[in-house]
Amino acid sequence: MLSKALLLNTALAVSSFAAPMELVERQSSCPKVHIFGARETTAPAGYGSAGTFVNLILNAYPGSTAEAINYPAAGNTNAAYASSVQAGVQAVYNQVSAFAAKCPNTALVLVGYSQGAEIEDDALCGGGDPNQGVTNTAATIANFNIKAVIWAGDPRFTPGESFHVGSATAGGFDQRPSSQTSCGKFNSLIQSYCDASDPYCSNGNNAATHQGYGSEYGQAALNFVKSKIPVS
């Protein structure tokens, strides 16, 4: 199953003795909303197809900021995909924790596409990812101020997830066990888009479906984020 995916894809602590001006400067430099975008397999460095969602959210929240998860997004062999997922899960933790240390009160939004969704899924929901060699079962970013999550074409999609949106009824090539369909306290903050004809998050045979989630669900995803983080 994994070989099909390879065609497309993969507190701030301020001392009570700090100078008041220093504290004001530090707080004023933090945006209300910050977005982490993770691209799909083999997409050039940047946001890849996650960019549609990232840009919609950036435009909706004046002063918001974003950064791309810096990971290989490789997948031309099974071993390369596994290594990329392992690096990606670590990169998600490194970047989210670093930003949260500077701006603990900023509302964080995760956007992941395909392999990018997989690495965020692994980091946020935990449980490990045995097929890709991720043995750490911890939900490594669950303690940060994450307020909304958008995933598209997640290979970890598993039927029964309460946050699934779309027509898929079969799981992805790296679906979770049926006992791991919950992401705990984040269930109500996630939208994971997957349609039945997608061969990567489900068992379909139309690769174009996998690349179309931005145009199909972009506005719905933005409305969902707005429902979790008021614009004004």
VEXFIPA-164240 format. One record per atom (N, C-alpha, C, CB): residue in three letters; x, y, z. Coordinates in steps of 0.05 Angstrom, whole numbers, plus 32768, in hexadecimal, padded with zeros to 4 digits. Glycine has a CB too. Example, Ala and Ser with C-alpha at 12.3 -4.5 7.8 and 13.67 -1.06 7.14 Angstrom:
<atoms>
ALA81087F8E809C/ALA80F67FA6809C/ALA81087FBE809C/ALA80E27FA780B5/SER81017FD3808E/SER81117FEB808F/SER81028001809D/SER811A7FF48072/
</atoms>
This chain:
<atoms>
MET80107FE88000/MET800080008000/MET801180198000/MET7FEE80008018/LEU8027801A800F/LEU803780328011/LEU8042803A7FF6/LEU804E802D8024/SER804880277FE4/SER8054802F7FCB/SER804280417FBB/SER805A80167FBB/LYS8027803F7FBE/LYS801580517FB0/LYS801A806E7FB9/LYS7FF880497FB5/ALA802080727FD2/ALA8023808D7FDC/ALA803C809A7FD1/ALA8025808E7FFA/LEU804F80897FC9/LEU806880947FC0/LEU806680A27FA5/LEU807D807F7FBF/LEU8051809E7F97/LEU804D80AB7F7E/LEU804980C97F81/LEU8036809E7F6E/LEU803B80D17F96/LEU803580ED7F9A/LEU804480F87FB2/LEU801880F17F9E/ASN804380EA7FC4/ASN804E80F37FDC/ASN806480DE7FE5/ASN803780F57FF1/THR805880FD801D/THR805F80F38035/THR8058810B8045/THR807C80E98036/ALA809382288233/ALA80828240823B/ALA809582568243/ALA806E823A8252/LEU808C82628227/LEU809E8278822E/LEU809C827F824C/LEU80978292821E/ALA80B2827D825B/ALA80B282848278/ALA80BE829F827C/ALA80C1826E8289/VAL80AE82B38283/VAL80B882CF8287/VAL80BB82D482A4/VAL80A582E3827A/SER80D382DB82AD/SER80D882E082C9/SER80C782F782D3/SER80F682E682CE/SER80BE82F582EC/SER80AF830B82F8/SER80C0832482FB/SER80A483038313/PHE80DB832182F7/PHE80ED833882F9/PHE80F4834382DE/PHE810683308308/ALA80E8833982C9/ALA80EE834382AE/ALA80E5836082AC/ALA80E183328298/ALA80F48370829C/ALA80EC838C8298/ALA80D2838D828A/ALA8102839B8288/PRO80BF839E8292/PRO80A583A08285/PRO80A783A48267/PRO809583B68291/MET80B983B5825D/MET80BB83B98240/MET80C283A08232/MET80D083CF823B/GLU80D48390823D/GLU80DC83778230/GLU80C48364822D/GLU80F283698240/LEU80B383638241/LEU809C83528241/LEU8088835C822C/LEU808E8351825C/VAL80848376822A/VAL807283818216/VAL807B837B81FA/VAL806F839F821A/GLU8095837E81F6/GLU80A0837981DB/GLU809D835C81D3/GLU80BE838181DA/ARG80A1834A81E6/ARG80A0832E81DF/ARG8083832681D9/ARG80AB831D81F6/GLN8070833081E8/GLN8054832981E3/GLN804A833681C9/GLN8043833281FB/SER8052834E81C4/SER8048835C81AC/SER805283508192/SER804F837981AD/SER806883408194/SER80738334817C/SER8065831A8175/SER80908330817F/CYS805483118186/CYS804682F78181/CYS802B82FB8173/CYS804282E8819C/PRO802782ED815D/PRO800D82F0814F/PRO7FF782E2815E/PRO800F82E48132/LYS7FDE82E98156/LYS7FC782DB8162/LYS7FC682BE8158/LYS7FAD82EA815A/VAL7FCD82BA813E/VAL7FCB82A08132/VAL7FE6829A8123/VAL7FB3829E811E/HIS7FF082818127/HIS800782788118/HIS8001825C810D/HIS80208277812B/ILE8008825880F3/ILE8002824080E5/ILE801B823080DF/ILE7FF2824780CB/PHE8019821680E2/PHE802F820480DA/PHE802481F480C2/PHE803881F180F1/GLY803181F680AB/GLY802981E78093/GLY803D81D2808B/GLY802481FA807C/ALA803381BA8086/ALA804581A4807F/ALA803D81998064/ALA8044818D8094/ARG805081988051/ARG804B81918036/ARG804981738031/ARG8060819C8024/GLU8040816B801A/GLU803E814F8012/GLU805881458007/GLU8027814C7FFD/THR8059812B8003/THR8071811D7FF9/THR807A81297FDE/THR806D80FF7FF6/THR8094812D7FDB/THR80A281377FC4/THR809B81537FBC/THR809C81257FAD/ALA808A81617FCA/ALA8085817D7FC5/ALA809E818D7FCC/ALA806D81887FD5/PRO80A481A37FBD/PRO80BB81B47FC3/PRO80B981BF7FDF/PRO80BE81CA7FAF/ALA80CF81C77FEB/ALA80CF81D38005/ALA80BB81EA8007/ALA80EB81DD800D/GLY80AC81EB801D/GLY809781FE8020/GLY807E81F08029/GLY8092820E8006/TYR806781FB8021/TYR804D81F1802A/TYR804281DB8017/TYR803A8207802D/GLY804B81DA7FFF/GLY803F81C87FEC/GLY802181CC7FEA/GLY804481AB7FF5/SER801281B77FE7/SER7FF481BA7FE4/SER7FE781C37FFD/SER7FE8819F7FDC/ALA7FF581C38014/ALA7FEA81CE802D/ALA7FE881ED802A/ALA7FFB81C78045/GLY7FF681F88017/GLY7FF682158014/GLY7FDB82228010/GLY8008821D7FFE/THR7FC982148002/THR7FAE821E7FFD/THR7FA182248018/THR7F9D820B7FED/PHE7FA28211802A/PHE7F9682158044/PHE7FA4822A8055/PHE7F9581FA8053/VAL7FBF82298054/VAL7FCF823C8063/VAL7FC98258805B/VAL7FED82368060/ASN7FC8825D8041/ASN7FC382798037/ASN7FA78283803E/ASN7FC8827A8019/LEU7F938271803C/LEU7F7882798044/LEU7F7782828061/LEU7F648262803F/ILE7F8582748072/ILE7F84827B808E/ILE7F9482948093/ILE7F908263809F/LEU7FAC82978087/LEU7FBC82AF8089/LEU7FAC82C88081/LEU7FD582AD8079/ASN7F9E82C6806B/ASN7F8E82DD8061/ASN7F7682E48073/ASN7F8582D78045/ALA7F6D82D08082/ALA7F5582D58093/ALA7F5C82E180AE/ALA7F4782BB8098/TYR7F7582DE80B6/TYR7F7E82E980D0/TYR7F9482FD80CD/TYR7F8782D180E3/PRO7F8E831780CC/PRO7FA2832B80C9/PRO7FB8832880DE/PRO7F96834780CA/GLY7FD1832A80D5/GLY7FE8832880E7/GLY7FF0830B80EE/GLY7FE183368100/SER7FE282F880E3/SER7FE982DC80E9/SER800382D580DA/SER7FD282C980E0/THR801082C080E3/THR802982B780D8/THR8028829980D3/THR804082BE80EB/ALA803B829080C3/ALA803C827380BC/ALA8058826B80B7/ALA802A826E80A4/GLU805D825180BA/GLU8077824580B3/GLU8072822980A8/GLU808A824580CB/ALA808482218096/ALA80838206808B/ALA809381F3809D/ALA808D8205806E/ILE808881DB80A1/ILE809781C780AF/ILE80AF81BE809D/ILE808581AE80B6/ASN80C781C080A8/ASN80DF81BA8098/ASN80E6819D809C/ASN80F681CD80A2/TYR80DE818D8088/TYR80E48170808A/TYR80E88166806D/TYR80CD81608098/PRO80F2814D8069/PRO80F98145804E/PRO80E28142803B/PRO8108812B8050/ALA80CB81398044/ALA80B481338033/ALA80BC8120801C/ALA80A8814D8027/ALA80CD810D8023/ALA80D780FA800F/ALA80C480E2800D/ALA80F380F18017/GLY80C780D27FF8/GLY80B680BB7FF5/GLY80BA80AB7FDC/GLY809A80C47FF6/ASN80D280AC7FD0/ASN80D6809D7FB8/ASN80DD80807FBD/ASN80EC80A97FA7/THR80E180797FD7/THR80E3805D7FDF/THR80D4805B7FFA/THR810180537FE2/ASN80CD80428002/ASN80C0803E801C/ASN80D380488033/ASN80B980218020/ALA80EC80428030/ALA80FF804A8045/ALA810180688047/ALA811A803D8040/ALA810180758030/ALA810380938030/ALA80EA809F803C/ALA8107809D8013/TYR80D380948036/TYR80BA809E8042/TYR80BB809B8060/TYR80A2808F8036/ALA80C38084806A/ALA80C4807F8087/ALA80D780928095/ALA80CC8062808D/SER80EF80968089/SER810280A88094/SER80F880C58094/SER811D80A78084/SER80E980CC807F/SER80DE80E7807D/SER80C880EB8092/SER80D280EB8061/VAL80B780D78097/VAL80A380DA80AC/VAL80B080DD80C7/VAL809080C180AC/GLN80C480CD80CC/GLN80D280CF80E6/GLN80DD80EB80EA/GLN80E880BA80E9/ALA80EA80F680D6/ALA80F6811180D7/ALA80E0812580D9/ALA8107811780BF/GLY80C9812180CC/GLY80B3813480CC/GLY80A6813680E7/GLY809F812C80B8/VAL80A2811F80F4/VAL8095811F810F/VAL80A7812F8122/VAL809181028119/GLN80C1812B8120/GLN80D4813A8131/GLN80D48158812A/GLN80F0812F812F/ALA80D2815E8110/ALA80D2817A8108/ALA80B981898112/ALA80D3817C80E9/VAL80A2817B8111/VAL80898187811B/VAL808D818E8139/VAL807181738118/TYR8097817B8148/TYR809B81818164/TYR80AF81988168/TYR80A681688173/ASN80C58197815A/ASN80DA81AC815E/ASN80CF81C88157/ASN80F281A6814C/GLN80C081CA8141/GLN80B781E58139/GLN80A081EF814A/GLN80AF81E4811C/VAL808D81DD8150/VAL807681E58161/VAL808081ED817C/VAL806181CF8162/SER809181DD8188/SER809A81E381A3/SER80AB81FC81A4/SER80AA81CB81AF/ALA80BB82018190/ALA80CB8219818F/ALA80BA8232818D/ALA80DF82188177/PHE80A68231817C/PHE809482498179/PHE8084824D8193/PHE808282468161/ALA807A8237819E/ALA8069823981B6/ALA8079824481CE/ALA805D821E81BD/ALA8093823F81CE/ALA80A4824981E4/ALA80A6826881E2/ALA80C0823D81E3/LYS80A5827381CA/LYS80A6829081C7/LYS808B829D81CA/LYS80B2829681AB/CYS8076828F81C0/CYS805B829B81BF/CYS8047828781CA/CYS805482A481A2/PRO8047828281E4/PRO8036826D81EF/PRO8018827281EC/PRO803C8269820B/ASN8010828B81E8/ASN7FF4829281E7/ASN7FE9829481CA/ASN7FEF82AC81F5/THR7FFB829281B7/THR7FF28292819B/THR7FE282798194/THR800A82958188/ALA7FCC827D8186/ALA7FBC8266817D/ALA7FCA82588166/ALA7F9F826F8174/LEU7FD0823F8168/LEU7FDF82308154/LEU7FCC82208142/LEU7FF3821D8161/VAL7FD182208128/VAL7FC182118115/VAL7FD481FE8106/VAL7FB282238101/LEU7FCD81E58105/LEU7FDC81D180F5/LEU7FCE81CC80DB/LEU7FDF81B68105/VAL7FDD81CD80C5/VAL7FD381C580AB/VAL7FE681B1809F/VAL7FD081DF8098/GLY7FDC819A8098/GLY7FEE8185808C/GLY7FE181788074/GLY7FF4817080A1/TYR7FF181738060/TYR7FE781678047/TYR7FF5814D8042/TYR7FEA817A802F/SER7FE681378040/SER7FF1811C803A/SER80078115804F/SER7FFD811C801E/GLN802081108046/GLN8034810A805A/GLN8036811F806F/GLN804F8106804C/GLY803181388067/GLY8032814E807A/GLY801C814B808F/GLY802E8168806C/ALA800581408088/ALA7FF0813A809B/ALA7FF8812380AD/ALA7FD68134808D/GLU8006810F80A1/GLU800E80F880B1/GLU8021810080C7/GLU801C80E4809F/ILE8035811180C2/ILE8048811880D6/ILE803B812980EC/ILE8060812780CA/GLU8028813A80E5/GLU801A814A80FA/GLU80078138810A/GLU800A816080ED/ASP7FFA812580FC/ASP7FE981118109/ASP7FF98102811E/ASP7FDC80FE80F5/ASP801080F88117/ASP802180E98129/ASP802980F98141/ASP803980DE811B/ALA80308113813C/ALA803A81248152/ALA8023812D8164/ALA8048813C8147/LEU800C81328159/LEU7FF6813C8169/LEU7FE681268178/LEU7FE3814B8157/CYS7FE18110816A/CYS7FD080FB8175/CYS7FE080E58182/CYS7FBF80EF815F/GLY7FF980E2817D/GLY800A80CD8189/GLY800380B1817F/GLY800780CF81A7/GLY800B809E818F/GLY800580828187/GLY801B80758177/GLY7FED80818178/GLY802F8084816F/GLY80448079815E/GLY803B80758142/GLY804E805F816A/ASP804E806D8131/ASP804880688114/ASP805B8051810C/ASP804D80828102/PRO805480398115/PRO806680228111/PRO806F801D80F5/PRO80598009811C/ASN805C802180E2/ASN8063801C80C6/ASN807A802E80BC/ASN804B801F80B4/GLN807D804580C9/GLN8091805880C0/GLN80A8805A80D5/GLN8085807380BC/GLY80A9804880E8/GLY80BF804880FB/GLY80BD805C8111/GLY80D8804B80EC/VAL80A680688115/VAL80A2807B812B/VAL8099806B8143/VAL808D80928124/THR80AC80678156/THR80A78057816D/THR809D80668185/THR80BF80488175/ASN80A180808185/ASN80988091819C/ASN807A8094819A/ASN80A680AD819B/THR806B808B81AE/THR804E808C81AD/THR804380A681BA/THR8043807481BC/ALA805480B881C3/ALA804B80D081D0/ALA803E80E381BC/ALA806280DE81DE/ALA802A80F281C5/ALA801F810881B6/ALA8030812181BD/ALA8000810D81BD/THR8044812581AD/THR805A813781B5/THR8053815581B5/THR8071813381A4/ILE803E815D81A7/ILE8037817981A6/ILE801C817E81B3/ILE803781838189/ALA8011816B81C2/ALA7FF6816E81CD/ALA7FF3818381E2/ALA7FED815381D8/ASN8009818C81EE/ASN800881A08204/ASN800A81BC81FA/ASN801D819A8218/PHE800C81C181E0/PHE800E81DC81D6/PHE7FF381E781CF/PHE802181DD81BE/ASN7FF2820181C8/ASN7FD9820F81C5/ASN7FCD820C81A9/ASN7FDC822D81CB/ILE7FC881F381A1/ILE7FBE81ED8186/ILE7FA081F08186/ILE7FC681D0817E/LYS7F9682018175/LYS7F7982088175/LYS7F6A81FD815D/LYS7F7682258176/ALA7F7881F68147/ALA7F6A81EB812F/ALA7F7E81DB811F/ALA7F5D8202811E/VAL7F7481C68112/VAL7F8581B38103/VAL7F7681AC80E9/VAL7F8B819A8113/ILE7F8581B080D2/ILE7F7A81A980B8/ILE7F8D819480AB/ILE7F7781C280A6/TRP7F82817C80A6/TRP7F9181688098/TRP7F838160807E/TRP7F96814F80AA/ALA7F93815C8069/ALA7F888154804F/ALA7F97813C8045/ALA7F89816B803B/GLY7F888127803D/GLY7F95810F8032/GLY7FA781018045/GLY7FA48116801A/ASP7FA18100805F/ASP7FB280F48073/ASP7FB380D58070/ASP7FA780FB808F/PRO7FCB80CA806A/PRO7FCD80AD8067/PRO7FC5809D8081/PRO7FE980A58060/ARG7FC480AB8097/ARG7FBD809F80B1/ARG7F9E809E80B5/ARG7FCA80AD80C7/PHE7F8F80A980A2/PHE7F7280A980A5/PHE7F68808D80AB/PHE7F6480B4808C/THR7F56808B80BF/THR7F4A807280C7/THR7F2C807580CA/THR7F57806780E1/PRO7F1C806480BE/PRO7EFF806780C2/PRO7EF7806780DF/PRO7EF0805080B3/GLY7EE5807980E6/GLY7EDD807C8102/GLY7EE78095810F/GLY7EE680648112/GLU7EF980A38102/GLU7F0280BC810D/GLU7EEC80D1810E/GLU7F1B80C780FE/SER7EE780DD8124/SER7ED180F08127/SER7ED6810A8117/SER7ECC80F78144/PHE7EF0810F8110/PHE7EF781288103/PHE7EFA812580E5/PHE7F108133810F/HIS7EF3810D80DA/HIS7EF6810980BD/HIS7EE0811880AE/HIS7EF480EB80B7/VAL7EE881238098/VAL7ED581308085/VAL7EDA81258069/VAL7ED881508086/GLY7EC6811B805C/GLY7EC981118041/GLY7EBB80F6803D/GLY7EE6810E803A/SER7EBE80EB8026/SER7EAF80D3801F/SER7EBE80B98024/SER7EA880D48002/ALA7ED780BA802D/ALA7EE780A18031/ALA7EDB80908047/ALA7F0380A98038/THR7EDA80768042/THR7ED180638056/THR7EE7804E805C/THR7EB78055804D/ALA7EFC804E804C/ALA7F13803D8050/ALA7F2B804D8059/ALA7F19802C8036/GLY7F3C80428068/GLY7F5380508073/GLY7F6A8054805F/GLY7F5E8043808B/GLY7F7D80648066/GLY7F9480698055/GLY7FA980538056/GLY7FA18083805D/PHE7FBE80568047/PHE7FD380418045/PHE7FE2803E805F/PHE7FE68047802F/ASP7FE080528071/ASP7FED8050808B/ASP7FD8805680A1/ASP80058063808D/GLN7FC0804C809D/GLN7FAB805180B1/GLN7FB2804880CD/GLN7F91804480A8/ARG7FA7805580E0/ARG7FAB804E80FC/ARG7F9B80358103/ARG7FA28065810E/PRO7FA280288119/PRO7F9280128122/PRO7F76801D812A/PRO7F9F8004813B/SER7F62800C8129/SER7F478015812F/SER7F44801F814C/SER7F337FFE812B/SER7F578018815D/SER7F5780218179/SER7F63803D817C/SER7F67800E818A/GLN7F6D80498166/GLN7F7A80638167/GLN7F6C80788156/GLN7F9780618160/THR7F5180778155/THR7F43808A8145/THR7F3E80A58153/THR7F28807F813C/SER7F4680A7816C/SER7F4280C0817B/SER7F5C80CF817D/SER7F3780BA8197/CYS7F5A80EA817C/CYS7F7180FB8182/CYS7F6D810A819C/CYS7F76810F816A/GLY7F5F80FD81AE/GLY7F5B810881C9/GLY7F4C812381C9/GLY7F75810B81D7/LYS7F58813681D8/LYS7F4B815081DB/LYS7F4A816081C2/LYS7F59816081F0/PHE7F58815781AD/PHE7F5981668194/PHE7F43815D8180/PHE7F7481638187/ASN7F3481498186/ASN7F20813F8173/ASN7F0F81558167/ASN7F0E812A8180/SER7F0581678178/SER7EF4817C816E/SER7F0281938160/SER7EE481888185/LEU7F1D81928160/LEU7F2D81A88153/LEU7F3881A08139/LEU7F4381B08166/ILE7F328188812F/ILE7F3E817D8117/ILE7F2981798101/ILE7F4C8162811C/GLN7F31817F80E8/GLN7F22817780D1/GLN7F36816880BF/GLN7F15819080C1/SER7F30814F80B8/SER7F42813F80A8/SER7F338137808F/SER7F4C812580B8/TYR7F3C81418078/TYR7F2D813E805F/TYR7F388126804F/TYR7F2F8157804E/CYS7F2681138048/CYS7F2D80FC8038/CYS7F1580F28029/CYS7F3A80E6804A/ASP7F1780EF800F/ASP7F0180E57FFF/ASP7F0780C97FF5/ASP7EFC80F77FE7/ALA7EF280BA7FEE/ALA7EF5809E7FE8/ALA7F0780987FD0/ALA7EDA80927FE3/SER7F0880A97FBD/SER7F1880A47FA5/SER7F3580A97FA8/SER7F0D80B47F8E/ASP7F3D80B37FC0/ASP7F5980B97FC5/ASP7F68809F7FCB/ASP7F5C80CC7FDE/PRO7F7E80997FBC/PRO7F8C80807FC1/PRO7FA180807FD7/PRO7F9A80787FA8/TYR7FA380977FE5/TYR7FB8809A7FF9/TYR7FAC809C8015/TYR7FC980B27FF4/CYS7F9780AB8019/CYS7F8A80AC8034/CYS7F7380988035/CYS7F8080C8803A/SER7F6C808C801E/SER7F588077801C/SER7F6180628008/SER7F3C80848014/ASN7F4E80547FFC/ASN7F56803E7FE9/ASN7F4C80437FCD/ASN7F4D80237FF4/GLY7F49805C7FC5/GLY7F3F80627FAB/GLY7F5480607F95/GLY7F34807E7FAA/ASN7F4D80697F7D/ASN7F6080677F67/ASN7F6380807F56/ASN7F5680507F55/ASN7F5C80977F63/ASN7F5E80B07F54/ASN7F7280C37F63/ASN7F4280BE7F52/ALA7F8A80C37F59/ALA7F9F80D37F66/ALA7F9880F17F66/ALA7FBA80CF7F59/ALA7F8980FA7F53/ALA7F8281167F51/ALA7F72811F7F69/ALA7F72811C7F38/THR7F62810D7F74/THR7F5281137F8C/THR7F65811C7FA3/THR7F4280FB7F95/HIS7F7B810E7FA5/HIS7F8E81147FBB/HIS7F9981307FB9/HIS7FA581007FBA/GLN7F9B813B7FA2/GLN7FA681567F9E/GLN7F90816C7F9F/GLN7FB581587F85/GLY7F7781647FA1/GLY7F6281787F9E/GLY7F5581827FB7/GLY7F4D816C7F8E/TYR7F5F817C7FCE/TYR7F5181837FE7/TYR7F5181A17FEC/TYR7F5E81757FFE/GLY7F6581B07FE3/GLY7F6581CD7FE7/GLY7F4E81DA7FDA/GLY7F7F81D87FDE/SER7F4981D37FC0/SER7F3381DF7FB2/SER7F1881D47FBB/SER7F3681D97F94/GLU7F1781BB7FC4/GLU7EFE81AF7FCC/GLU7EF681B87FE8/GLU7F0081917FCB/TYR7F0981BA7FFA/TYR7F0281BE8017/TYR7F0F81D78022/TYR7F0B81A78027/GLY7F1D81E78012/GLY7F2B81FE801D/GLY7F198211802D/GLY7F38820D8007/GLN7F0382198022/GLN7EF1822C802F/GLN7EE582208048/GLN7EDB8236801D/ALA7EDD82068046/ALA7ED281F9805E/ALA7EE781F78074/ALA7EC881DC8056/ALA7F0081F2806C/ALA7F1581F18080/ALA7F19820C808E/ALA7F3081E88074/LEU7F188221807E/LEU7F1B823C808A/LEU7F048242809D/LEU7F1C82518073/ASN7EEC823B8095/ASN7ED5824080A6/ASN7ED8823080C0/ASN7EBB82388098/PHE7EE3821880BE/PHE7EE7820880D7/PHE7EFB821680E9/PHE7EF181EC80CF/VAL7F11822080DE/VAL7F25822E80EE/VAL7F19824680FB/VAL7F3E823680DD/LYS7F09825580EC/LYS7EFC826D80F7/LYS7EE98265810E/LYS7EEC827B80E1/SER7EDD824E810D/SER7ECB82458122/SER7EDA823F813C/SER7EBB822D811A/LYS7EF482398139/LYS7F0582338151/LYS7F15824B815A/LYS7F18821C814A/ILE7F1B825D8148/ILE7F2B8275814F/ILE7F1C828D8144/ILE7F4882738144/PRO7F0D829C8154/PRO7EFF82B4814A/PRO7F1282C7813C/PRO7EF182C38161/VAL7F0A82D28126/VAL7F1B82E48116/VAL7F2082FE8124/VAL7F0F82EA80FB/SER7F0C83098132/SER7F108323813F/SER7F158320815D/SER7EF88335813B/
</atoms>
